[in-house]
Amino acid sequence: MNNPRPCYLQIAIDTPLNAVFDYRWQHEPPQIGQLALVSFAHREVVGLIVGITETTEVPVDKLKDALAVRSQLSPLSDKWLALAGFAADYYQRPLGEVALPGLPKNLRVSTTVALDRAIKKLAKLDAPHDPAPANMPQLNASQQVAADAIGGAQGFKPTLLYGVTGSGKTEVYLQACAQVLAREPEGQILILVPEINLTPQLEGNIRARFPGVMLATLHSSLSEGERMLHWLAAHQGQARIVLGTRLAILSSLPHLKLIVIDEEHDPSYKQQEGLRYSARDLAVWRAWQLQIPIVLGSATPSLESWHHAQTGRYRRLELRERAVQNAVLPTVKLIDMERDKPSDGLTSQLITAIRQRMERGEQSLLFLNRRGYAPVICCESCGWISECTRCTSFMVLHRPEHRLRCHHCSLEMRIPRHCPTCGNVDLQPLGRGTQRVEEGLQALFPEARVLRIDADSTRKKGSAQEAFDTVHRGEVDILIGTQMVAKGHDFKNLTLVGILNPDTALFSQDYRASERLFAQLMQVAGRAGRAGIPSEVLIQTRYPQHPLYGAVVHHDYDHFASALLEEREQAALPPYLFQALLRAEARELATALEFLAMARDCMQHPGITINDPIPMTMTRVHNVDRAQLLVESPSRPALQAFLREWLQALRDMKSRVKWSLEVDPLDI
């Protein structure tokens, strides 16, 4: 038998180098989209086969042989490769840096033990194949219109589902999914949520509604074995519904027929390190690529999506009323802190309202988006404050742990017994975090069952869900929490929401701050009164006349969004302008700024505005100084064309400065 002719494999590898590497293969030719084990930089890595040729431009004596091909795994589809290619091109990253990290870690190791084990386990599973839904509740008229419009859509149909909190958007998703599953014998559905702690409740709803359908979940808190098994179930088409966070947008779904993006406005959909992609935007592109419908749901849509709906690019469906009969939106009231001076962070009106809920056996939620005990400790004698020695930030007091902790570089130290500058032993906490509010509540209401939910109290795996279950069971009287409690949770007996210290966002230099604050306030306010019990939201503020608070009081997203869009258009800001941000890091700020100045001057392009380099707001993190350079254009294609040429010029500069480029930045 003749040996097969040798061929050459073009393999993408997870490396910052912007290249695909050639390897020799002397066996039966594999398929594009398969994974291969190769030797790279003195180690064995798994790469992705993106091309197969009979010739190569690389000298034969410099070529290495590919070591093995993962033949037991079916190839990633041409559509998936195109998705990875688009993301690499748009976000200006090497293909390998996009394609490989999106795969389970156990697929990217040199051995196949985990892969073989997962394949065998899935083969033994008696995968359910009955898409019939169970326990379908009756929808109201608006919900039914939305579910039928989404479930019956054909082709690329981007839909913005704008529904007030508690309007039953989840039920619309589920009934639309039921229509798609019934119509498509092998069809798959992808549902994205912004945060891991939102998956358990939705997962339970999906399993109860579709007991005969395999569900796969994909998020970073899964063990590597679990993630491998779930990813493989989606890749092989066994999982008909895939639920996940932003990384799930890069999962392999060969029969994808519908995409749902819940809380589409949430900034968590934007990856903030490595490949800085927007899962929401990639989802829209993927729906266009596959010519399938996509729905983006929110009570406070992003201005980009609202603008697309206004201009007709997206279809807009509305749910203006709460789904539970007789349930209405909570009454929102502003408490002027100049008139009602707070004690231990709480005004007398808020304390009275909490006590009334206690007497009625109802639950209260206090929202403060600042964890820890106090943002800083200080010496009143000499003015010393607890600054981080590695960052331009303060060390936050975590009193229960007897520690000072930097929330940026994770530096920790014991609370000093005396002032390091003058020796004064009377060091005082300034401001309030969730721990301090919890302490105050326990003193004010010693008989109350108080629970704090934040990143500190839910560090252990499963602890967040356990805490939320405790609230749902009615075993909590007062809940104090950060943004973890602000969205997605349906607390039946919660009738009071108190919002503490929201004013700081009113004066942020970030032009998106007001949009985010409004969304945050509306989302947390929406936790109240979802079961039809009259409820109220009390916002403590020193600026009750601010128009943002007026919009919150009237639940008036429409006019608030329209006013913001008008401001953005006048100021030439997104969505009327397209941006990219070049960041540089160095031991000295001057070095980073010098590199950015060279980057600014190395190339000019018509229609492109390159702003001057400036230090980042958080200039120093972990002993590294950071600066940035903003690039803008009214044309997305023009900006993309410039960035491709510019990046090559930046690589040719061969600077020792660490730099990165972010397209469509959210934080400037």
C-alpha positions in Angstrom: 0.0 0.0 0.0 1.4 3.4 -1.0 2.1 5.9 1.7 0.1 9.1 1.4 1.9 12.1 0.0 3.1 14.5 2.7 1.1 17.7 3.0 1.5 20.9 5.0 -0.8 22.0 7.8 -1.4 25.6 8.5 -2.0 25.7 12.2 -3.2 28.6 14.4 -1.6 28.7 17.8 -2.5 30.7 20.9 0.4 33.2 20.8 0.6 37.0 20.5 2.5 36.5 17.3 0.3 37.5 14.4 0.9 34.4 12.3 -0.3 30.9 11.4 2.5 28.3 11.4 3.2 25.6 8.8 3.8 22.0 9.9 4.6 18.9 7.9 2.1 15.9 8.0 3.0 12.5 6.4 -0.2 10.6 7.1 -3.7 10.6 5.8 -4.7 14.3 5.4 -6.8 15.6 8.3 -9.7 18.1 7.9 -9.7 21.8 8.4 -11.2 22.6 11.8 -9.5 19.7 13.6 -7.1 20.1 16.4 -3.5 19.1 16.2 -0.7 18.5 18.7 2.5 20.3 17.7 5.8 21.3 19.1 6.1 25.1 19.5 8.7 27.1 21.4 10.2 24.0 23.1 6.8 22.8 24.4 3.9 20.8 23.1 0.7 22.7 22.4 -2.6 22.1 20.7 -3.3 24.2 17.7 -6.2 24.6 15.2 -5.8 23.4 11.6 -7.0 26.3 9.4 -5.5 25.2 6.1 -4.0 22.2 4.3 -1.7 22.6 1.3 0.6 20.6 -0.9 3.3 23.3 -0.9 4.8 25.7 1.6 6.9 28.8 1.4 8.9 27.8 4.5 12.2 26.1 3.8 11.7 22.3 4.4 14.6 22.0 6.8 12.9 24.6 9.1 9.6 22.7 9.2 8.6 20.5 12.1 6.2 17.5 11.9 2.8 17.8 13.5 2.8 15.2 16.3 -0.9 14.1 16.2 -4.4 15.0 15.1 -7.4 14.9 17.4 -9.3 12.6 15.0 -11.8 11.5 17.7 -13.2 15.0 17.8 -15.3 16.1 14.8 -13.9 19.2 13.1 -15.1 22.7 14.1 -17.4 23.9 11.3 -16.6 26.4 8.6 -19.1 28.8 10.2 -17.3 28.6 13.5 -14.0 29.2 11.9 -15.5 32.2 10.1 -16.8 33.5 13.5 -13.3 33.2 15.0 -11.8 34.8 11.9 -14.2 37.7 12.1 -13.5 38.3 15.8 -9.7 38.2 15.2 -10.0 40.6 12.3 -12.4 43.1 14.0 -10.7 43.1 17.4 -7.2 43.1 15.8 -6.0 40.0 17.4 -4.2 36.9 16.1 -6.5 34.1 15.1 -5.0 31.6 17.6 -5.6 34.0 20.4 -9.3 34.1 19.6 -10.0 30.5 18.6 -8.0 28.5 21.2 -9.0 30.2 24.5 -12.6 29.7 23.5 -12.1 25.9 23.7 -12.2 24.0 27.0 -8.8 23.8 28.7 -8.9 20.0 28.6 -9.0 20.2 24.8 -5.8 22.2 24.7 -3.5 19.9 26.7 -1.1 17.4 25.2 -3.0 14.2 26.3 -6.4 13.1 25.2 -7.5 11.4 28.4 -10.1 14.0 29.3 -11.5 14.2 25.8 -11.8 10.4 25.5 -13.5 10.2 28.9 -16.0 12.9 28.0 -16.8 11.3 24.6 -17.4 7.9 26.3 -19.6 9.5 29.0 -21.8 11.3 26.4 -22.1 8.2 24.3 -23.6 6.4 27.4 -26.1 9.1 28.1 -29.6 8.5 27.0 -30.0 12.1 25.7 -33.7 13.2 25.8 -35.3 14.1 22.5 -38.7 15.4 23.5 -38.9 19.2 22.9 -42.5 19.4 24.2 -42.6 22.1 27.0 -44.2 21.4 30.4 -46.3 23.7 32.6 -46.7 26.5 30.0 -48.3 29.5 31.8 -50.8 31.8 30.1 -49.1 34.9 28.7 -50.7 38.4 28.7 -51.4 40.0 25.4 -48.0 41.8 25.1 -46.0 38.8 26.1 -47.8 36.6 23.5 -47.2 39.1 20.7 -43.5 39.2 21.6 -43.1 35.4 22.0 -44.8 34.7 18.7 -42.8 37.4 16.9 -39.5 36.0 18.2 -40.4 32.3 17.9 -41.9 32.6 14.5 -39.1 34.8 13.0 -37.2 33.5 10.0 -33.8 34.6 8.8 -31.8 37.4 10.4 -34.2 39.2 12.7 -32.6 41.3 15.4 -35.2 42.2 18.0 -34.8 44.5 21.0 -37.2 43.3 23.7 -37.8 46.3 25.9 -39.7 45.2 29.0 -39.9 46.9 32.4 -38.6 44.9 35.4 -41.0 42.1 36.2 -42.7 42.2 32.8 -42.0 38.5 32.2 -39.2 38.7 29.6 -37.9 35.3 30.7 -41.2 33.7 30.0 -41.2 35.3 26.6 -37.8 33.7 25.9 -39.0 30.3 27.1 -42.1 30.3 25.0 -40.2 31.5 21.9 -37.7 28.7 22.5 -40.5 26.2 22.6 -41.7 27.3 19.2 -38.2 27.1 17.7 -37.5 23.6 19.2 -40.8 22.3 17.9 -40.1 23.6 14.4 -36.4 22.7 14.1 -35.9 18.9 14.8 -32.2 19.4 15.5 -32.1 23.1 16.2 -30.1 24.5 19.0 -30.7 27.7 21.1 -28.0 29.8 22.8 -29.1 31.9 25.8 -26.5 34.3 27.3 -26.7 36.0 30.7 -24.2 38.6 31.9 -23.1 37.0 35.3 -22.6 33.5 36.6 -24.9 34.1 39.6 -27.8 34.5 37.2 -27.4 31.1 35.7 -28.8 28.8 38.5 -32.3 30.4 38.6 -32.6 30.4 34.8 -31.2 26.9 34.5 -33.8 25.7 36.9 -36.6 27.4 34.9 -35.3 25.9 31.6 -35.0 22.3 33.0 -38.5 22.5 34.5 -39.9 23.8 31.2 -38.1 21.4 28.9 -37.6 18.2 30.8 -37.1 16.3 27.5 -34.3 18.5 26.2 -30.6 18.3 27.0 -29.3 21.5 28.5 -25.6 22.5 28.6 -24.2 25.3 30.7 -20.9 27.1 30.0 -19.3 29.5 32.4 -16.0 29.9 34.2 -17.1 28.5 37.6 -17.5 25.0 36.1 -14.7 22.5 36.7 -12.6 21.7 33.7 -14.2 18.3 33.4 -17.7 19.8 33.5 -16.9 22.4 31.0 -15.4 19.8 28.6 -18.5 17.6 28.9 -21.0 20.5 28.3 -18.9 22.0 25.5 -18.7 18.6 23.8 -22.5 18.1 24.2 -23.0 21.4 22.4 -20.4 20.6 19.7 -22.0 17.3 18.9 -25.5 18.7 18.8 -26.8 16.7 21.7 -27.5 19.8 23.8 -30.4 21.6 22.3 -30.2 24.6 24.7 -26.9 26.1 25.8 -27.0 28.6 28.7 -23.8 30.6 29.5 -22.0 33.8 30.2 -20.0 35.7 27.6 -17.5 33.0 26.8 -20.4 30.8 25.5 -20.7 33.0 22.4 -17.6 31.2 21.1 -18.9 27.7 21.7 -19.4 25.3 18.8 -23.1 25.0 18.0 -23.5 23.3 14.6 -27.4 23.7 14.5 -27.8 27.1 16.1 -31.3 28.5 15.3 -31.9 31.3 17.9 -29.8 33.5 20.1 -31.1 35.2 23.3 -29.1 37.9 25.1 -30.6 38.6 28.5 -29.8 42.0 30.2 -28.1 43.0 26.9 -27.1 46.4 28.3 -24.8 44.8 30.9 -21.1 45.8 30.6 -20.1 42.3 31.8 -20.7 41.1 28.2 -17.4 43.0 27.4 -14.2 41.0 28.1 -11.8 43.4 29.8 -8.5 41.4 29.3 -6.9 39.4 26.6 -9.2 39.4 23.6 -11.4 42.4 24.6 -14.5 41.3 22.7 -18.2 42.2 23.2 -20.2 38.9 23.4 -23.3 40.9 22.6 -21.9 42.3 19.4 -20.4 39.0 18.4 -23.8 37.4 19.0 -25.4 39.8 16.6 -22.8 39.1 13.9 -23.2 35.4 14.5 -26.9 35.7 14.0 -26.3 37.6 10.7 -23.8 35.0 9.6 -26.2 32.2 10.2 -29.3 34.2 9.1 -31.2 33.4 12.3 -33.2 35.5 14.7 -31.6 37.1 17.8 -33.4 38.8 20.7 -31.7 41.3 23.0 -33.8 41.9 26.2 -33.5 44.6 28.8 -35.5 46.9 31.0 -32.8 49.5 30.4 -31.3 48.8 26.9 -27.9 50.0 26.0 -27.9 53.3 24.1 -26.4 51.5 21.1 -29.3 49.0 20.9 -31.9 51.7 21.6 -30.4 53.7 18.7 -30.5 50.7 16.4 -34.2 50.3 17.3 -34.9 53.9 16.6 -33.2 53.8 13.2 -35.0 50.6 12.2 -32.0 48.3 12.3 -33.6 46.4 15.1 -37.2 45.6 15.6 -38.5 46.8 18.9 -41.0 44.8 21.0 -42.3 46.3 24.3 -43.6 44.9 27.6 -44.9 48.0 29.4 -46.7 46.2 32.3 -45.6 43.7 34.9 -46.6 40.1 34.2 -48.1 39.2 37.6 -51.7 40.3 37.8 -52.2 43.5 39.7 -48.5 44.0 40.1 -47.3 47.5 39.5 -43.9 49.1 39.4 -42.7 50.3 42.8 -43.2 53.9 44.0 -39.8 55.7 43.9 -39.1 58.4 46.4 -36.1 60.6 46.9 -34.8 61.3 50.4 -32.9 64.6 50.6 -29.9 63.9 52.8 -29.4 67.6 53.5 -32.7 67.6 55.3 -32.8 64.1 56.7 -29.3 63.7 58.0 -28.3 60.0 58.0 -27.2 58.2 61.1 -24.8 55.2 60.4 -25.5 55.8 56.8 -29.3 55.5 57.0 -31.8 58.3 57.1 -34.8 58.3 59.6 -37.2 57.7 56.7 -35.4 54.6 55.5 -35.1 53.3 59.1 -38.8 53.7 59.6 -39.6 52.0 56.3 -37.5 49.0 57.2 -39.2 48.7 60.6 -42.6 48.8 58.9 -41.5 45.9 56.7 -40.3 44.0 59.7 -43.6 44.4 61.4 -45.5 43.1 58.3 -43.2 40.2 57.7 -41.9 41.6 54.4 -38.3 41.8 53.1 -36.1 44.8 52.6 -33.1 45.3 50.3 -30.4 47.8 50.9 -28.2 48.4 47.8 -24.7 49.8 48.2 -22.2 49.2 45.4 -19.2 49.3 47.6 -17.9 46.2 49.4 -15.7 46.2 52.5 -16.2 48.0 55.7 -14.9 51.5 54.7 -13.2 52.8 51.6 -10.3 54.1 53.6 -8.9 54.7 57.1 -7.3 57.9 58.1 -5.4 59.7 60.9 -7.2 62.9 62.0 -4.1 64.2 63.6 -1.8 64.4 60.5 -4.0 63.5 57.6 -2.5 60.1 56.8 -4.8 57.9 54.7 -4.4 54.2 53.8 -3.1 54.4 50.3 -2.0 51.4 48.4 1.8 51.3 47.9 1.4 49.7 44.5 -1.6 51.5 43.0 -3.1 55.0 42.8 -5.9 53.8 45.0 -6.8 53.4 48.7 -6.5 50.3 50.8 -10.1 49.3 51.7 -10.8 48.4 55.3 -12.2 44.9 55.8 -12.9 44.9 59.5 -14.2 41.4 60.1 -11.0 40.0 58.5 -8.8 42.6 60.3 -7.2 43.5 57.0 -6.6 46.4 54.6 -7.0 45.2 51.0 -6.5 46.9 47.6 -9.3 45.9 45.3 -7.1 46.5 42.3 -3.8 44.6 43.0 -5.1 42.4 45.9 -2.3 43.6 48.2 -3.3 42.9 51.8 -1.9 44.0 55.2 -3.0 44.0 58.8 -4.7 47.1 60.1 -1.9 49.3 61.6 -2.1 49.7 65.4 -1.1 53.4 65.0 -0.5 56.0 62.3 2.6 55.2 60.4 3.4 58.9 60.1 2.7 60.4 63.5 2.0 57.4 65.8 -1.6 58.4 66.6 -3.5 55.3 67.7 -6.9 56.7 66.9 -7.3 55.7 63.3 -10.8 56.3 61.9 -12.7 54.7 59.0 -14.1 57.1 56.4 -17.2 56.2 54.4 -19.2 53.1 54.3 -19.1 49.7 52.6 -21.5 46.8 52.8 -19.8 45.4 55.9 -20.2 48.6 57.9 -23.9 48.9 56.8 -24.4 45.3 57.9 -23.0 46.1 61.3 -25.2 49.2 61.6 -28.3 47.2 60.7 -27.6 44.6 63.3 -27.3 47.3 65.9 -30.5 49.0 64.8 -32.5 45.8 64.3 -31.0 43.2 66.7 -34.0 40.9 66.1 -33.7 41.0 62.3 -32.2 38.3 60.1 -29.6 40.3 58.2 -27.7 38.9 55.2 -24.9 40.5 53.2 -24.3 39.3 49.6 -21.2 40.6 47.9 -17.9 39.3 46.4 -16.4 38.9 49.8 -19.3 36.9 51.4 -19.7 34.6 48.4 -16.1 33.6 47.6 -16.6 29.9 48.0 -18.1 27.9 45.1 -21.8 27.6 45.5 -22.1 30.2 48.3 -23.8 32.8 46.2 -26.6 30.5 45.1 -26.9 29.2 48.7 -27.3 32.8 49.9 -29.9 33.6 47.2 -31.8 30.5 48.1 -31.9 31.6 51.7 -33.6 34.9 50.6 -36.1 33.0 48.4 -37.0 30.8 51.3 -38.0 33.8 53.4 -35.2 33.3 55.9 -33.9 36.8 55.6 -35.5 40.1 56.7 -33.0 42.6 55.5 -30.6 41.9 52.6 -27.6 44.2 52.0 -25.7 43.8 48.8 -23.8 45.2 45.8 -24.6 44.9 42.1 -24.7 41.1 42.6 -28.3 41.5 43.9 -29.3 44.2 41.4 -30.7 42.2 38.5 -32.3 39.0 37.4 -33.5 37.8 40.9 -37.2 37.4 41.6 -37.6 38.0 45.4 -41.4 37.4 46.0 -41.7 39.0 49.4 -39.4 42.0 48.8 -41.3 45.2 49.1 -38.7 47.8 50.0 -35.5 48.8 48.3 -33.2 51.4 49.8 -30.4 52.8 47.7 -27.4 54.2 49.5 -24.7 56.6 48.2 -25.5 56.7 44.4 -24.3 60.3 44.0 -20.6 59.6 43.2 -21.5 58.4 39.7 -23.1 61.7 38.9 -19.7 63.4 38.7 -17.6 60.7 36.9 -15.5 61.8 34.0 -16.7 58.7 32.1 -19.4 59.8 29.7 -21.1 56.4 30.1 -21.5 56.9 33.9 -25.0 58.4 33.9 -26.2 55.6 31.5 -24.8 52.9 33.8 -26.2 54.6 37.0 -29.7 54.9 35.6 -29.6 51.2 34.5 -28.3 50.2 37.9 -31.0 52.1 39.8 -33.8 50.9 37.6 -32.6 47.3 37.8 -32.2 47.2 41.6 -35.5 49.1 42.0 -37.2 46.4 39.9 -36.5 43.8 42.6 -39.4 45.2 44.6 -43.0 44.3 44.4 -42.7 41.6 41.7 -45.4 39.4 43.4 -48.1 42.1 43.4 -47.5 43.5 46.9 -47.3 47.3 47.0 -43.7 48.4 47.3 -41.5 51.4 47.3 -37.9 52.4 46.5 -36.1 55.0 48.6 -33.1 56.7 47.2 -30.9 58.7 49.6 -29.2 61.6 47.7 -27.8 65.0 48.2 -29.0 66.0 44.7 -32.7 65.3 44.5 -33.2 67.8 41.7 -30.9 66.0 39.4 -32.8 65.1 36.2 -31.4 61.5 36.3 -33.2 60.9 39.6 -36.3 62.5 38.1 -36.3 59.9 35.3 -35.9 57.1 37.8 -38.8 58.4 39.9 -41.1 58.3 36.8 -39.6 55.0 35.4 -39.0 57.0 32.3 -36.3 55.3 30.3 -37.6 56.5 27.0 -37.1 60.2 27.5 -33.9 59.6 29.5 -32.4 57.6 26.7 -33.5 60.1 24.0 -31.9 62.9 25.9 -28.7 61.0 26.3 -28.6 60.1 22.7 -29.1 63.8 21.7 -26.1 64.7 24.0 -24.0 62.0 22.5 -24.8 63.1 18.9 -23.9 66.7 19.8 -20.7 65.7 21.5 -19.8 63.2 18.7 -19.6 60.2 21.0 -20.7 56.6 20.4 -23.0 55.4 18.9 -22.4 58.3 16.5 -18.6 57.7 16.5 -16.3 54.7 16.6 -13.4 54.4 18.9 -10.3 52.3 19.6 -8.0 52.7 22.7 -4.3 52.1 22.7 -3.0 51.4 26.2 0.6 51.3 27.3 2.2 50.0 30.5 5.7 50.7 31.9 7.6 51.1 35.1 7.6 54.9 34.6 4.7 56.9 33.4 7.0 59.0 31.2 8.0 55.9 29.3 4.5 54.9 28.5 3.5 58.4 27.4 6.6 58.6 25.2 5.7 55.4 23.4 2.1 56.6 22.9 3.4 59.9 21.5 5.5 58.0 19.0 2.4 55.9 18.1 0.4 59.1 17.6 3.0 60.5 15.3 4.0 57.4 13.3 1.1 57.6 10.9 -1.6 60.0 9.8 -4.8 59.0 8.0 -7.7 61.1 6.6 -10.9 60.9 8.6 -9.1 59.5 11.7 -8.6 61.6 14.9 -5.7 60.6 17.1 -5.9 62.3 20.5 -3.0 63.1 22.7 -1.8 60.5 25.1 -2.9 60.8 28.7 -2.4 58.9 32.0 -5.3 56.5 32.8 -7.6 57.4 35.6 -6.2 54.6 37.7 -2.6 55.4 36.7 -0.6 52.9 38.7 -1.7 49.3 39.3 0.6 46.7 40.9 3.7 49.0 40.4 3.0 49.5 36.7 2.2 53.0 35.3 -0.5 53.1 32.6 -1.4 55.6 29.9 -3.8 55.6 26.9 -4.3 57.0 23.5 -7.8 57.4 22.0 -8.4 57.0 18.2 -11.7 58.0 16.7 -13.5 58.0 13.4 -17.1 58.6 12.2 -16.6 55.6 9.9 -16.2 52.1 11.3 -14.6 50.7 8.0 -12.2 53.6 7.9 -11.2 53.0 11.5 -10.7 49.3 10.9 -8.6 49.9 7.8 -6.4 52.4 9.8 -6.0 50.0 12.7 -4.7 47.2 10.5 -2.0 49.4 9.0 -1.2 51.2 12.3 -0.8 47.9 14.3 1.9 46.8 11.9 3.7 50.1 12.4 3.5 49.7 16.1 4.9 46.2 16.0 7.8 47.5 13.9 8.6 50.0 16.6 9.8 47.1 18.8 9.4 48.9 22.0 9.8 47.2 25.4 6.6 48.9 26.5 3.7 46.5 27.0 0.8 47.7 24.9 -2.6 46.6 23.9 -5.4 47.8 21.6 -9.1 47.7 22.4 -11.8 48.2 19.8 -15.1 49.7 21.0 -13.8 50.4 24.5 -16.4 50.8 27.3 -14.0 52.4 29.9 -12.1 55.4 28.8 
